[in-house]
Amino acid sequence: MPEIEGSPGTSMHGVTGREPVLAFSVASPTVHTDPTAKFDLPVDSEHKATVFKLFSFANPHMRTFHLSWISFFTTFISTFAAAPLVPIIRDNLDLTKADIGNAGVASVSGSIFSRLAMGAVCDLLGPRYGCAFLIMLSAPTVFCMSFVNDASGYIVVRFMIGFSLATFVSCQYWMSTMFNSKIIGLVNGTAAGWGNMGGGATQLLMPVLFEIIKKAGATPFTAWRIAFFIPGWFNVIMGILVLTLGQDLPDGNLGALQKKGDVAKDKFGKVLWYAVTNYRTWIFVLLYGYSMGVELTIDNVIAEYFYDRFDLKLHLAGIIAACFGMANLLARPFGGFTSDYMAKRFGMRGRLWNLWLLQTAGGVCCLCLGLVGSLPLAITFMMLFSIGAQAACGATFGIIPFISRRSLGIISGMAGAGGNFGSGLTQLIFFANASFSTEHGLTYMGIMIICCTIPVSFVHFPQWGSMFFPPSQDIVKGSEENYYVSEWTEEEKQKGMHQASLKFAENSRSERGGKVASAPTPPENTPNRV
């Protein structure tokens, strides 16, 4: 049946904007599935997958998912490969406590800059090039670790390897372009969580490689150097796979789509402007600094902490430390899942409350980890802290894709850089000198986490509300279309550059939730066809 002008088009899937909106009884609109799209998974009007099949390799959605998390996993192994071998490396290179602390800071400081750059690369060139080239360019620096001879060389090389952690930004950006907003929390949480497992896997892998090489006849001071060739080759292989098998967007690679005119070529200055002028961006930079940031800090200090404080063998300390990172298998996806679940029931306000609860709980457990003196209690609080912090990371990136449609890459990069900055700052204050013991540093870090989570209460979306305040009652200002299309000028709208934002606004109406009131959609704001 042909559509009548003024009636809801197929992209509206029955929503006219004239339905009554009752407090605590707003139904979330169903996600439209495009029946004409030829993909292995059902997709929405943006061709983003509306289902998440974890063990599928369906192209392009699930293939991209697996390439993304494995590449991020690989860079985590490389960046933190030195941490479980510090007791051996410090004897070989005569490292002081300050040298070890500075190297830990250096390992997460490099990616502050690379994550900022990666955000722009994703927005302008696409995540495939950004991920593949970075991971391959970082491989030589991993090989260089085998040849360092002093503290300064050790610190510089760890700094350079840390640049590779910017693959986190391409990972999260990629997922946000491939999967619908109703499942983005779970997908982002799983991809990043499984990638972060590299921080735990390297705690197991490197001591095992060290022991195997040593038993093969190498001296301890030679064995740790040879072991670094393994993560270096991991980087090379994954970079090639991402470049050859990856795809920027559901419909193809960004450059090809821009040449065909299917995707508008944006300007860096405007993309950056809408990222830095949105106050929500800066709050999430802080929040991620004390969820992901503290996780990176723990990856650097936890093995040495258990080794020294409880007089454990290196391999056993590595196994315990690995449990912290390996919890990402379930903890970060759990944070993304609870974010999606709370959004389904309570909308964006549920996502915000979920983030505050998870991150604050993690801070309390970190505080307790520094206070307890027995090994069983220390392991217990370490695991609870791990679950809280990692779940908060997943919950954070269940919200970030909604801050801006136009500047998603740069905002993801800024938040990711905030995680590294928070880690570097925390290590510099509490773990890089002798002013604090490691246990006291953990206690003070827990207090900082609790305090730095409070600003989440200031995040307010006019179309969805905040933790304590409802959405705007203005039918225009309180709409999804107004929020996302306001990032485009009238001239850009006339060229049709805002069409992707309109589609995203339509698909994000699920953030109204099923239990809280939200502003109705103004009937004139959404076109019959997008």
Secondary structure by P-SEA (a helix, b strand, c coil): ccccccccccccccccccccccccccccccccccccccccccccccccccccccccccccaaaaaaaaaaaaaaaaaaaaccccaaaaaaaaacccaaaaaaaaaaaaaaaaaaaaaaaaaaacccaaaaaaaaaaaaaaaaaaccccccaaaaaaaaaaaaccccaaaaaaaaaaacccccaaaaaaaaaaaaaaaaaaaaaacaaaaaaaaaaacccaaaaaaaaaaaaaaaaaaaaaaaaacccccccccaaaaaaaccbbbbbaaaaaaaaaacaaaaaaaaaaaaaaaaaaaaaacaaaaaaccccccaaaaaaaaaaaaaccccaaaaaaaaaaaaaacccaaaaaaaaaaaaaaaaaaaaaaaccccaaaaaaaaaaaaaaaaaaaaaaaaccccccccaaaaaaaaaaaaaaaaaaaaaacccccccccaaaaaaaaaaaaaaaaccccccccccccccccccccccccccaaaaaaccccaaaaaaccaaaaaaaaaaacccccccbbbbccccccccccc
